[in-house]
Amino acid sequence: MMKKHPGMEHDEPYMAHVDPGKKGTIVWTFNRAGSFEFACLIPGHFEAGMIGRITVQ
């Protein structure tokens, strides 16, 4: 989707923009257990491996 619409703005509370070399925080309250994926939405970053998985027990 990002490749199709590279100018999209991401300003939702569950998104964070972090400059290179800086840190950011997202607080997320999970309402169920499971394995969840997250990824960078900047074009090319997902493909470069900026993805992760969190397991909630």
Secondary structure, 3 states (H helix, E strand, C coil): CCCCCCCCCCCCCCCCCCCCCCCCCCCCCCCCCEEEEEECCCCCCCCCCCEEEEEEC
